[in-house]
Amino acid sequence: MKLALDIKLATASGDAERIARMTEAVTKLMSEELDSHFRLEEALLLPALKAAGHGGLASRAQVEHRLLRETASALTNPNAPLLESFADLLNGHVQFEENEIFSVARNCLDDETLAIIAAY
């Protein structure tokens, strides 16, 4: 994910201004996009996965959502190590969704539910 790479580059630079911009970008992304994406998954995707016998995947996704929310919420001031932690969590979560969650979902959810989820 581009954001995770941008965070890594900013923190590696040690440039306080870049780190501050990335902190703002993370909090904005969480409030404007990620939180609603997580809520949609938690309302539609994860319960469907649980019902289809994939409760472990759903539980892991919920834990990762919580960790990402908590980490973003803790970014009240620029903090390079915390930004890097967010980047690692986000990158791992995206890979988990793409490699595991979505492949399972394609096999156990109806097309209408998949289309709603894909729209986000």
Rosetta constraint file for C-alpha pairs under 8 A:
AtomPair CA 1 CA 5 HARMONIC 6.64 0.50
AtomPair CA 1 CA 91 HARMONIC 6.28 0.50
AtomPair CA 1 CA 94 HARMONIC 7.68 0.50
AtomPair CA 2 CA 6 HARMONIC 6.10 0.50
AtomPair CA 3 CA 7 HARMONIC 6.12 0.50
AtomPair CA 3 CA 87 HARMONIC 7.40 0.50
AtomPair CA 4 CA 8 HARMONIC 6.28 0.50
AtomPair CA 4 CA 84 HARMONIC 7.99 0.50
AtomPair CA 4 CA 86 HARMONIC 7.96 0.50
AtomPair CA 4 CA 87 HARMONIC 4.44 0.50
AtomPair CA 4 CA 88 HARMONIC 7.05 0.50
AtomPair CA 4 CA 90 HARMONIC 7.00 0.50
AtomPair CA 4 CA 91 HARMONIC 6.29 0.50
AtomPair CA 5 CA 9 HARMONIC 6.21 0.50
AtomPair CA 5 CA 87 HARMONIC 7.59 0.50
AtomPair CA 6 CA 10 HARMONIC 6.10 0.50
AtomPair CA 6 CA 22 HARMONIC 7.74 0.50
AtomPair CA 7 CA 11 HARMONIC 6.10 0.50
AtomPair CA 7 CA 19 HARMONIC 7.60 0.50
AtomPair CA 7 CA 22 HARMONIC 6.20 0.50
AtomPair CA 7 CA 83 HARMONIC 6.67 0.50
AtomPair CA 7 CA 84 HARMONIC 6.58 0.50
AtomPair CA 7 CA 87 HARMONIC 6.44 0.50
AtomPair CA 8 CA 12 HARMONIC 5.98 0.50
AtomPair CA 8 CA 84 HARMONIC 6.27 0.50
AtomPair CA 8 CA 87 HARMONIC 7.28 0.50
AtomPair CA 9 CA 13 HARMONIC 6.13 0.50
AtomPair CA 10 CA 14 HARMONIC 6.74 0.50
AtomPair CA 10 CA 15 HARMONIC 6.77 0.50
AtomPair CA 10 CA 18 HARMONIC 5.47 0.50
AtomPair CA 10 CA 19 HARMONIC 5.53 0.50
AtomPair CA 10 CA 22 HARMONIC 7.27 0.50
AtomPair CA 11 CA 15 HARMONIC 7.21 0.50
AtomPair CA 11 CA 18 HARMONIC 7.75 0.50
AtomPair CA 11 CA 19 HARMONIC 5.99 0.50
AtomPair CA 11 CA 80 HARMONIC 5.38 0.50
AtomPair CA 11 CA 81 HARMONIC 7.83 0.50
AtomPair CA 11 CA 83 HARMONIC 7.68 0.50
AtomPair CA 11 CA 84 HARMONIC 7.21 0.50
AtomPair CA 14 CA 19 HARMONIC 7.46 0.50
AtomPair CA 15 CA 19 HARMONIC 6.25 0.50
AtomPair CA 16 CA 20 HARMONIC 6.07 0.50
AtomPair CA 16 CA 78 HARMONIC 7.85 0.50
AtomPair CA 17 CA 21 HARMONIC 6.23 0.50
AtomPair CA 18 CA 22 HARMONIC 6.20 0.50
AtomPair CA 19 CA 23 HARMONIC 6.15 0.50
AtomPair CA 19 CA 78 HARMONIC 6.13 0.50
AtomPair CA 19 CA 79 HARMONIC 7.35 0.50
AtomPair CA 19 CA 80 HARMONIC 6.51 0.50
AtomPair CA 20 CA 24 HARMONIC 6.34 0.50
AtomPair CA 20 CA 77 HARMONIC 7.65 0.50
AtomPair CA 20 CA 78 HARMONIC 5.02 0.50
AtomPair CA 21 CA 25 HARMONIC 6.15 0.50
AtomPair CA 22 CA 26 HARMONIC 6.10 0.50
AtomPair CA 22 CA 83 HARMONIC 7.87 0.50
AtomPair CA 23 CA 27 HARMONIC 6.37 0.50
AtomPair CA 23 CA 75 HARMONIC 6.59 0.50
AtomPair CA 23 CA 77 HARMONIC 7.37 0.50
AtomPair CA 23 CA 78 HARMONIC 5.62 0.50
AtomPair CA 23 CA 79 HARMONIC 7.62 0.50
AtomPair CA 23 CA 83 HARMONIC 6.93 0.50
AtomPair CA 24 CA 28 HARMONIC 6.04 0.50
AtomPair CA 25 CA 29 HARMONIC 5.96 0.50
AtomPair CA 26 CA 30 HARMONIC 6.07 0.50
AtomPair CA 26 CA 72 HARMONIC 6.70 0.50
AtomPair CA 27 CA 31 HARMONIC 6.22 0.50
AtomPair CA 27 CA 72 HARMONIC 5.99 0.50
AtomPair CA 27 CA 73 HARMONIC 7.41 0.50
AtomPair CA 27 CA 75 HARMONIC 7.33 0.50
AtomPair CA 28 CA 32 HARMONIC 5.86 0.50
AtomPair CA 29 CA 33 HARMONIC 5.38 0.50
AtomPair CA 29 CA 34 HARMONIC 6.13 0.50
AtomPair CA 30 CA 34 HARMONIC 4.64 0.50
AtomPair CA 30 CA 35 HARMONIC 5.50 0.50
AtomPair CA 30 CA 69 HARMONIC 7.45 0.50
AtomPair CA 30 CA 72 HARMONIC 7.02 0.50
AtomPair CA 31 CA 35 HARMONIC 5.96 0.50
AtomPair CA 31 CA 36 HARMONIC 7.88 0.50
AtomPair CA 32 CA 36 HARMONIC 7.41 0.50
AtomPair CA 33 CA 37 HARMONIC 6.21 0.50
AtomPair CA 34 CA 38 HARMONIC 6.03 0.50
AtomPair CA 35 CA 39 HARMONIC 6.13 0.50
AtomPair CA 35 CA 69 HARMONIC 7.59 0.50
AtomPair CA 36 CA 40 HARMONIC 6.15 0.50
AtomPair CA 37 CA 41 HARMONIC 6.33 0.50
AtomPair CA 37 CA 120 HARMONIC 6.16 0.50
AtomPair CA 38 CA 42 HARMONIC 6.03 0.50
AtomPair CA 38 CA 65 HARMONIC 6.54 0.50
AtomPair CA 39 CA 43 HARMONIC 6.02 0.50
AtomPair CA 40 CA 44 HARMONIC 5.99 0.50
AtomPair CA 40 CA 45 HARMONIC 7.37 0.50
AtomPair CA 40 CA 117 HARMONIC 7.15 0.50
AtomPair CA 41 CA 45 HARMONIC 4.66 0.50
AtomPair CA 41 CA 46 HARMONIC 5.90 0.50
AtomPair CA 41 CA 117 HARMONIC 7.10 0.50
AtomPair CA 42 CA 46 HARMONIC 5.24 0.50
AtomPair CA 42 CA 47 HARMONIC 6.95 0.50
AtomPair CA 42 CA 62 HARMONIC 7.27 0.50
AtomPair CA 43 CA 47 HARMONIC 6.74 0.50
AtomPair CA 44 CA 48 HARMONIC 6.33 0.50
AtomPair CA 44 CA 113 HARMONIC 7.47 0.50
AtomPair CA 44 CA 117 HARMONIC 7.78 0.50
AtomPair CA 45 CA 49 HARMONIC 6.19 0.50
AtomPair CA 45 CA 105 HARMONIC 7.64 0.50
AtomPair CA 45 CA 113 HARMONIC 7.94 0.50
AtomPair CA 45 CA 117 HARMONIC 7.40 0.50
AtomPair CA 46 CA 50 HARMONIC 6.19 0.50
AtomPair CA 46 CA 55 HARMONIC 7.96 0.50
AtomPair CA 46 CA 58 HARMONIC 4.93 0.50
AtomPair CA 46 CA 59 HARMONIC 7.98 0.50
AtomPair CA 46 CA 61 HARMONIC 7.84 0.50
AtomPair CA 47 CA 51 HARMONIC 6.13 0.50
AtomPair CA 47 CA 58 HARMONIC 7.39 0.50
AtomPair CA 48 CA 52 HARMONIC 6.18 0.50
AtomPair CA 48 CA 109 HARMONIC 7.09 0.50
AtomPair CA 49 CA 53 HARMONIC 6.44 0.50
AtomPair CA 49 CA 54 HARMONIC 5.06 0.50
AtomPair CA 49 CA 55 HARMONIC 6.34 0.50
AtomPair CA 49 CA 57 HARMONIC 7.57 0.50
AtomPair CA 49 CA 58 HARMONIC 6.28 0.50
AtomPair CA 49 CA 105 HARMONIC 6.84 0.50
AtomPair CA 49 CA 108 HARMONIC 7.52 0.50
AtomPair CA 50 CA 54 HARMONIC 4.88 0.50
AtomPair CA 50 CA 55 HARMONIC 4.16 0.50
AtomPair CA 50 CA 56 HARMONIC 7.79 0.50
AtomPair CA 50 CA 58 HARMONIC 6.29 0.50
AtomPair CA 51 CA 55 HARMONIC 7.57 0.50
AtomPair CA 52 CA 108 HARMONIC 6.63 0.50
AtomPair CA 54 CA 58 HARMONIC 6.56 0.50
AtomPair CA 55 CA 59 HARMONIC 5.98 0.50
AtomPair CA 56 CA 60 HARMONIC 6.19 0.50
AtomPair CA 57 CA 61 HARMONIC 6.24 0.50
AtomPair CA 57 CA 100 HARMONIC 7.98 0.50
AtomPair CA 57 CA 101 HARMONIC 6.72 0.50
AtomPair CA 58 CA 62 HARMONIC 6.28 0.50
AtomPair CA 59 CA 63 HARMONIC 6.26 0.50
AtomPair CA 60 CA 64 HARMONIC 6.20 0.50
AtomPair CA 61 CA 65 HARMONIC 6.12 0.50
AtomPair CA 61 CA 93 HARMONIC 7.61 0.50
AtomPair CA 61 CA 97 HARMONIC 7.98 0.50
AtomPair CA 62 CA 66 HARMONIC 6.22 0.50
AtomPair CA 63 CA 67 HARMONIC 6.22 0.50
AtomPair CA 64 CA 68 HARMONIC 6.10 0.50
AtomPair CA 64 CA 89 HARMONIC 7.39 0.50
AtomPair CA 64 CA 93 HARMONIC 6.64 0.50
AtomPair CA 65 CA 69 HARMONIC 6.14 0.50
AtomPair CA 66 CA 70 HARMONIC 6.06 0.50
AtomPair CA 67 CA 71 HARMONIC 6.00 0.50
AtomPair CA 67 CA 89 HARMONIC 7.73 0.50
AtomPair CA 68 CA 72 HARMONIC 6.08 0.50
AtomPair CA 68 CA 86 HARMONIC 6.45 0.50
AtomPair CA 68 CA 89 HARMONIC 6.59 0.50
AtomPair CA 68 CA 90 HARMONIC 6.94 0.50
AtomPair CA 69 CA 73 HARMONIC 6.03 0.50
AtomPair CA 70 CA 74 HARMONIC 6.20 0.50
AtomPair CA 71 CA 75 HARMONIC 6.69 0.50
AtomPair CA 71 CA 82 HARMONIC 7.06 0.50
AtomPair CA 71 CA 85 HARMONIC 7.70 0.50
AtomPair CA 71 CA 86 HARMONIC 6.10 0.50
AtomPair CA 72 CA 86 HARMONIC 6.98 0.50
AtomPair CA 75 CA 79 HARMONIC 6.85 0.50
AtomPair CA 75 CA 82 HARMONIC 7.17 0.50
AtomPair CA 75 CA 83 HARMONIC 7.62 0.50
AtomPair CA 78 CA 83 HARMONIC 7.93 0.50
AtomPair CA 79 CA 83 HARMONIC 6.11 0.50
AtomPair CA 80 CA 84 HARMONIC 6.17 0.50
AtomPair CA 81 CA 85 HARMONIC 6.21 0.50
AtomPair CA 82 CA 86 HARMONIC 6.24 0.50
AtomPair CA 83 CA 87 HARMONIC 6.20 0.50
AtomPair CA 84 CA 88 HARMONIC 6.16 0.50
AtomPair CA 85 CA 89 HARMONIC 6.14 0.50
AtomPair CA 86 CA 90 HARMONIC 5.97 0.50
AtomPair CA 87 CA 91 HARMONIC 5.97 0.50
AtomPair CA 88 CA 92 HARMONIC 6.05 0.50
AtomPair CA 89 CA 93 HARMONIC 6.01 0.50
AtomPair CA 90 CA 94 HARMONIC 6.09 0.50
AtomPair CA 91 CA 95 HARMONIC 6.27 0.50
AtomPair CA 92 CA 96 HARMONIC 6.07 0.50
AtomPair CA 93 CA 97 HARMONIC 6.13 0.50
AtomPair CA 94 CA 98 HARMONIC 6.11 0.50
AtomPair CA 95 CA 99 HARMONIC 5.78 0.50
AtomPair CA 95 CA 100 HARMONIC 7.99 0.50
AtomPair CA 96 CA 100 HARMONIC 5.50 0.50
AtomPair CA 96 CA 101 HARMONIC 6.59 0.50
AtomPair CA 97 CA 101 HARMONIC 4.60 0.50
AtomPair CA 97 CA 102 HARMONIC 5.74 0.50
AtomPair CA 98 CA 102 HARMONIC 5.55 0.50
AtomPair CA 98 CA 103 HARMONIC 7.15 0.50
AtomPair CA 99 CA 103 HARMONIC 6.53 0.50
AtomPair CA 100 CA 104 HARMONIC 6.26 0.50
AtomPair CA 101 CA 105 HARMONIC 6.01 0.50
AtomPair CA 102 CA 106 HARMONIC 6.06 0.50
AtomPair CA 103 CA 107 HARMONIC 6.80 0.50
AtomPair CA 104 CA 108 HARMONIC 6.52 0.50
AtomPair CA 105 CA 109 HARMONIC 5.54 0.50
AtomPair CA 105 CA 114 HARMONIC 7.74 0.50
AtomPair CA 106 CA 110 HARMONIC 7.94 0.50
AtomPair CA 106 CA 114 HARMONIC 7.29 0.50
AtomPair CA 109 CA 113 HARMONIC 6.53 0.50
AtomPair CA 109 CA 114 HARMONIC 6.54 0.50
AtomPair CA 110 CA 114 HARMONIC 6.36 0.50
AtomPair CA 111 CA 115 HARMONIC 6.07 0.50
AtomPair CA 112 CA 116 HARMONIC 6.39 0.50
AtomPair CA 113 CA 117 HARMONIC 6.30 0.50
AtomPair CA 114 CA 118 HARMONIC 5.97 0.50
AtomPair CA 115 CA 119 HARMONIC 6.20 0.50
AtomPair CA 116 CA 120 HARMONIC 7.35 0.50
